[in-house]
Amino acid sequence: MYRLFVGLALPDDVREHLARFTHGLTGASWIAPENYHLTLRFIGDVDRHDAADIDVSLQGVAADSFEFCLTGLGVFGQGRKTRALFAKANASPGLIHLHSKVESAVVRAGHPPESRKFVPHVTVARFRSANRERLQGFVERNGLFKTDPITATRFVLFESHLGKGGSVYEELADYPLQILKNRVLNPEYVAS
């Protein structure tokens, strides 16, 4: 069995920038910088045949490369039920378009549509229980966090390996994003 998701890998400089947050908040289980990513679609546990079908379907995704930024922090959950601290990703048109294409590809491969709304983000910490006041103060102190534009030139099919020290993510396949606007079309397909 494979535990799969589709996402964007982050450049080293962005990982280093995010890693600066990994202290000063008790109760946080910090994500290792090498595991930072932006999830486009969580798939879950699949067998080898399903994984191959997903790969083939993702190979058919055609989308432009694009830029996005990480700006500010947010949390999933409230109070003691806070589950995660994350860096917000701006919902650039290119990111939303790619998410839609990936979602369609996963559904074409035989998986049900995602029921949750897409909230682009990079998780930096998880919580079993969080002190609301400390967490709120941490988010406010780091609220002006912002990266330079990040250029997405590929997306990745990841496998998640669960372990005692947390998950480790392995890149199984990657898919390039192209500049479709500059592609030369066959003249018989160009409208006159």
C-alpha positions as YAML, in Angstrom:
chain: A
units: angstrom
residues:
- id: 1
  name: MET
  ca: [0.00, 0.00, 0.00]
- id: 2
  name: TYR
  ca: [1.03, 3.56, -0.72]
- id: 3
  name: ARG
  ca: [-0.14, 6.64, 1.22]
- id: 4
  name: LEU
  ca: [-0.16, 9.33, -1.46]
- id: 5
  name: PHE
  ca: [-0.70, 13.04, -1.95]
- id: 6
  name: VAL
  ca: [0.04, 15.54, -4.70]
- id: 7
  name: GLY
  ca: [1.83, 18.77, -3.87]
- id: 8
  name: LEU
  ca: [4.39, 21.42, -4.60]
- id: 9
  name: ALA
  ca: [7.91, 20.99, -3.27]
- id: 10
  name: LEU
  ca: [9.44, 24.18, -1.89]
- id: 11
  name: PRO
  ca: [12.86, 25.61, -2.71]
- id: 12
  name: ASP
  ca: [15.59, 25.40, -0.08]
- id: 13
  name: ASP
  ca: [15.58, 29.15, 0.66]
- id: 14
  name: VAL
  ca: [11.84, 29.05, 1.45]
- id: 15
  name: ARG
  ca: [12.33, 25.99, 3.67]
- id: 16
  name: GLU
  ca: [15.08, 27.83, 5.55]
- id: 17
  name: HIS
  ca: [12.84, 30.88, 5.95]
- id: 18
  name: LEU
  ca: [10.01, 28.73, 7.37]
- id: 19
  name: ALA
  ca: [12.41, 26.85, 9.65]
- id: 20
  name: ARG
  ca: [13.01, 30.09, 11.58]
- id: 21
  name: PHE
  ca: [9.58, 29.56, 13.18]
- id: 22
  name: THR
  ca: [10.50, 26.21, 14.74]
- id: 23
  name: HIS
  ca: [10.90, 27.44, 18.29]
- id: 24
  name: GLY
  ca: [9.20, 29.60, 20.88]
- id: 25
  name: LEU
  ca: [5.89, 27.78, 21.05]
- id: 26
  name: THR
  ca: [5.41, 25.09, 23.68]
- id: 27
  name: GLY
  ca: [3.25, 22.14, 22.72]
- id: 28
  name: ALA
  ca: [4.13, 22.40, 19.03]
- id: 29
  name: SER
  ca: [5.35, 19.36, 17.14]
- id: 30
  name: TRP
  ca: [7.42, 21.09, 14.46]
- id: 31
  name: ILE
  ca: [7.51, 19.71, 10.94]
- id: 32
  name: ALA
  ca: [11.02, 18.95, 9.67]
- id: 33
  name: PRO
  ca: [12.02, 21.51, 7.02]
- id: 34
  name: GLU
  ca: [12.70, 18.79, 4.44]
- id: 35
  name: ASN
  ca: [8.99, 17.86, 4.71]
- id: 36
  name: TYR
  ca: [7.59, 21.34, 3.97]
- id: 37
  name: HIS
  ca: [5.29, 21.27, 0.95]
- id: 38
  name: LEU
  ca: [2.03, 22.72, -0.31]
- id: 39
  name: THR
  ca: [-0.59, 19.97, -0.68]
- id: 40
  name: LEU
  ca: [-2.69, 20.15, -3.83]
- id: 41
  name: ARG
  ca: [-4.63, 16.93, -3.19]
- id: 42
  name: PHE
  ca: [-4.47, 14.33, -0.42]
- id: 43
  name: ILE
  ca: [-5.25, 10.88, -1.85]
- id: 44
  name: GLY
  ca: [-4.64, 8.45, 1.00]
- id: 45
  name: ASP
  ca: [-3.91, 4.72, 0.95]
- id: 46
  name: VAL
  ca: [-3.92, 3.04, -2.46]
- id: 47
  name: ASP
  ca: [-2.56, -0.18, -3.90]
- id: 48
  name: ARG
  ca: [0.13, -0.38, -6.58]
- id: 49
  name: HIS
  ca: [-2.41, -0.56, -9.43]
- id: 50
  name: ASP
  ca: [-4.26, 2.57, -8.21]
- id: 51
  name: ALA
  ca: [-0.95, 4.40, -7.76]
- id: 52
  name: ALA
  ca: [-0.05, 3.62, -11.38]
- id: 53
  name: ASP
  ca: [-3.47, 4.87, -12.58]
- id: 54
  name: ILE
  ca: [-3.01, 8.11, -10.62]
- id: 55
  name: ASP
  ca: [0.46, 8.58, -12.11]
- id: 56
  name: VAL
  ca: [-0.85, 8.11, -15.66]
- id: 57
  name: SER
  ca: [-3.69, 10.54, -15.04]
- id: 58
  name: LEU
  ca: [-1.36, 13.17, -13.54]
- id: 59
  name: GLN
  ca: [0.91, 12.88, -16.58]
- id: 60
  name: GLY
  ca: [-1.98, 14.32, -18.60]
- id: 61
  name: VAL
  ca: [-2.18, 17.54, -16.55]
- id: 62
  name: ALA
  ca: [-1.21, 20.53, -18.70]
- id: 63
  name: ALA
  ca: [-0.75, 23.82, -16.90]
- id: 64
  name: ASP
  ca: [1.48, 26.87, -16.96]
- id: 65
  name: SER
  ca: [4.21, 27.47, -14.44]
- id: 66
  name: PHE
  ca: [3.19, 30.24, -12.03]
- id: 67
  name: GLU
  ca: [4.24, 32.26, -9.02]
- id: 68
  name: PHE
  ca: [2.81, 32.36, -5.52]
- id: 69
  name: CYS
  ca: [3.91, 33.73, -2.15]
- id: 70
  name: LEU
  ca: [3.64, 32.56, 1.42]
- id: 71
  name: THR
  ca: [2.35, 35.41, 3.54]
- id: 72
  name: GLY
  ca: [1.34, 35.36, 7.20]
- id: 73
  name: LEU
  ca: [0.47, 32.50, 9.52]
- id: 74
  name: GLY
  ca: [-2.81, 30.81, 10.32]
- id: 75
  name: VAL
  ca: [-4.19, 27.90, 12.34]
- id: 76
  name: PHE
  ca: [-6.59, 25.04, 11.75]
- id: 77
  name: GLY
  ca: [-8.92, 24.49, 14.71]
- id: 78
  name: GLN
  ca: [-9.63, 26.71, 17.69]
- id: 79
  name: GLY
  ca: [-8.34, 26.94, 21.25]
- id: 80
  name: ARG
  ca: [-7.24, 23.61, 22.67]
- id: 81
  name: LYS
  ca: [-8.60, 21.91, 19.56]
- id: 82
  name: THR
  ca: [-6.04, 23.66, 17.34]
- id: 83
  name: ARG
  ca: [-4.55, 21.01, 15.08]
- id: 84
  name: ALA
  ca: [-1.95, 22.86, 13.00]
- id: 85
  name: LEU
  ca: [-0.02, 26.07, 12.46]
- id: 86
  name: PHE
  ca: [0.59, 26.97, 8.83]
- id: 87
  name: ALA
  ca: [2.05, 29.56, 6.48]
- id: 88
  name: LYS
  ca: [-0.67, 30.91, 4.20]
- id: 89
  name: ALA
  ca: [-0.16, 30.69, 0.44]
- id: 90
  name: ASN
  ca: [-1.81, 33.30, -1.71]
- id: 91
  name: ALA
  ca: [-4.42, 31.75, -3.99]
- id: 92
  name: SER
  ca: [-2.84, 32.91, -7.25]
- id: 93
  name: PRO
  ca: [-4.80, 32.09, -10.42]
- id: 94
  name: GLY
  ca: [-2.08, 29.64, -11.48]
- id: 95
  name: LEU
  ca: [-2.22, 27.80, -8.17]
- id: 96
  name: ILE
  ca: [-6.02, 27.55, -8.27]
- id: 97
  name: HIS
  ca: [-5.89, 26.35, -11.89]
- id: 98
  name: LEU
  ca: [-3.31, 23.66, -11.08]
- id: 99
  name: HIS
  ca: [-5.31, 22.51, -8.05]
- id: 100
  name: SER
  ca: [-8.40, 22.14, -10.26]
- id: 101
  name: LYS
  ca: [-6.46, 20.17, -12.90]
- id: 102
  name: VAL
  ca: [-4.93, 17.86, -10.27]
- id: 103
  name: GLU
  ca: [-8.33, 17.30, -8.64]
- id: 104
  name: SER
  ca: [-9.82, 16.37, -12.04]
- id: 105
  name: ALA
  ca: [-6.93, 13.99, -12.75]
- id: 106
  name: VAL
  ca: [-7.33, 12.19, -9.41]
- id: 107
  name: VAL
  ca: [-11.09, 11.85, -9.97]
- id: 108
  name: ARG
  ca: [-10.46, 10.51, -13.51]
- id: 109
  name: ALA
  ca: [-8.19, 7.90, -11.92]
- id: 110
  name: GLY
  ca: [-11.20, 6.62, -9.98]
- id: 111
  name: HIS
  ca: [-11.10, 8.47, -6.66]
- id: 112
  name: PRO
  ca: [-14.00, 10.45, -5.18]
- id: 113
  name: PRO
  ca: [-13.87, 14.25, -5.34]
- id: 114
  name: GLU
  ca: [-12.34, 16.08, -2.39]
- id: 115
  name: SER
  ca: [-15.09, 17.28, -0.05]
- id: 116
  name: ARG
  ca: [-13.02, 19.91, 1.77]
- id: 117
  name: LYS
  ca: [-12.44, 23.41, 0.45]
- id: 118
  name: PHE
  ca: [-8.93, 24.00, -0.89]
- id: 119
  name: VAL
  ca: [-6.97, 26.22, 1.52]
- id: 120
  name: PRO
  ca: [-3.46, 26.64, 0.10]
- id: 121
  name: HIS
  ca: [-0.92, 26.45, 2.91]
- id: 122
  name: VAL
  ca: [2.31, 24.93, 4.19]
- id: 123
  name: THR
  ca: [1.99, 23.22, 7.58]
- id: 124
  name: VAL
  ca: [4.87, 24.12, 9.93]
- id: 125
  name: ALA
  ca: [3.63, 22.55, 13.22]
- id: 126
  name: ARG
  ca: [0.98, 20.21, 14.60]
- id: 127
  name: PHE
  ca: [-0.59, 20.20, 18.07]
- id: 128
  name: ARG
  ca: [-2.16, 17.71, 20.43]
- id: 129
  name: SER
  ca: [-3.32, 20.61, 22.56]
- id: 130
  name: ALA
  ca: [-2.41, 24.27, 22.27]
- id: 131
  name: ASN
  ca: [-2.40, 27.21, 24.64]
- id: 132
  name: ARG
  ca: [-4.72, 29.65, 22.86]
- id: 133
  name: GLU
  ca: [-3.13, 32.85, 24.19]
- id: 134
  name: ARG
  ca: [0.44, 31.76, 23.42]
- id: 135
  name: LEU
  ca: [-0.52, 30.55, 19.95]
- id: 136
  name: GLN
  ca: [-2.41, 33.76, 19.18]
- id: 137
  name: GLY
  ca: [0.59, 35.82, 20.34]
- id: 138
  name: PHE
  ca: [2.94, 33.72, 18.20]
- id: 139
  name: VAL
  ca: [0.75, 34.20, 15.11]
- id: 140
  name: GLU
  ca: [0.49, 37.95, 15.75]
- id: 141
  name: ARG
  ca: [4.27, 38.36, 16.30]
- id: 142
  name: ASN
  ca: [4.96, 36.59, 13.02]
- id: 143
  name: GLY
  ca: [2.01, 38.03, 11.09]
- id: 144
  name: LEU
  ca: [4.20, 40.07, 8.74]
- id: 145
  name: PHE
  ca: [6.02, 36.97, 7.49]
- id: 146
  name: LYS
  ca: [6.24, 36.92, 3.69]
- id: 147
  name: THR
  ca: [8.38, 35.15, 1.13]
- id: 148
  name: ASP
  ca: [9.59, 36.46, -2.18]
- id: 149
  name: PRO
  ca: [7.58, 35.05, -5.10]
- id: 150
  name: ILE
  ca: [8.05, 31.29, -5.49]
- id: 151
  name: THR
  ca: [8.01, 29.97, -9.05]
- id: 152
  name: ALA
  ca: [6.26, 26.61, -9.40]
- id: 153
  name: THR
  ca: [7.77, 24.75, -12.35]
- id: 154
  name: ARG
  ca: [6.61, 21.25, -11.39]
- id: 155
  name: PHE
  ca: [4.26, 19.36, -9.10]
- id: 156
  name: VAL
  ca: [4.97, 16.09, -7.34]
- id: 157
  name: LEU
  ca: [3.31, 12.80, -6.40]
- id: 158
  name: PHE
  ca: [4.52, 12.14, -2.85]
- id: 159
  name: GLU
  ca: [4.39, 9.02, -0.71]
- id: 160
  name: SER
  ca: [4.03, 9.54, 3.03]
- id: 161
  name: HIS
  ca: [5.87, 7.08, 5.27]
- id: 162
  name: LEU
  ca: [4.47, 7.19, 8.80]
- id: 163
  name: GLY
  ca: [6.94, 6.69, 11.63]
- id: 164
  name: LYS
  ca: [7.53, 7.36, 15.32]
- id: 165
  name: GLY
  ca: [9.34, 10.63, 14.58]
- id: 166
  name: GLY
  ca: [6.58, 11.85, 12.26]
- id: 167
  name: SER
  ca: [5.96, 11.40, 8.57]
- id: 168
  name: VAL
  ca: [8.70, 11.33, 5.96]
- id: 169
  name: TYR
  ca: [7.76, 12.30, 2.42]
- id: 170
  name: GLU
  ca: [9.28, 10.69, -0.65]
- id: 171
  name: GLU
  ca: [8.93, 12.06, -4.17]
- id: 172
  name: LEU
  ca: [7.63, 9.22, -6.36]
- id: 173
  name: ALA
  ca: [7.14, 11.20, -9.58]
- id: 174
  name: ASP
  ca: [7.22, 14.77, -10.72]
- id: 175
  name: TYR
  ca: [5.35, 16.51, -13.50]
- id: 176
  name: PRO
  ca: [6.65, 19.63, -15.25]
- id: 177
  name: LEU
  ca: [4.57, 22.75, -15.65]
- id: 178
  name: GLN
  ca: [4.97, 24.31, -19.06]
- id: 179
  name: ILE
  ca: [4.59, 27.70, -20.61]
- id: 180
  name: LEU
  ca: [1.58, 26.76, -22.72]
- id: 181
  name: LYS
  ca: [1.19, 30.28, -24.13]
- id: 182
  name: ASN
  ca: [4.45, 29.91, -26.04]
- id: 183
  name: ARG
  ca: [3.80, 26.43, -27.36]
- id: 184
  name: VAL
  ca: [3.59, 26.25, -31.16]
- id: 185
  name: LEU
  ca: [0.28, 24.71, -32.16]
- id: 186
  name: ASN
  ca: [-0.28, 22.60, -35.21]
- id: 187
  name: PRO
  ca: [-1.65, 25.11, -37.80]
- id: 188
  name: GLU
  ca: [-4.69, 22.94, -38.56]
- id: 189
  name: TYR
  ca: [-5.88, 23.48, -34.96]
- id: 190
  name: VAL
  ca: [-5.48, 27.25, -34.99]
- id: 191
  name: ALA
  ca: [-8.74, 29.06, -35.68]
- id: 192
  name: SER
  ca: [-8.59, 31.44, -38.61]
...
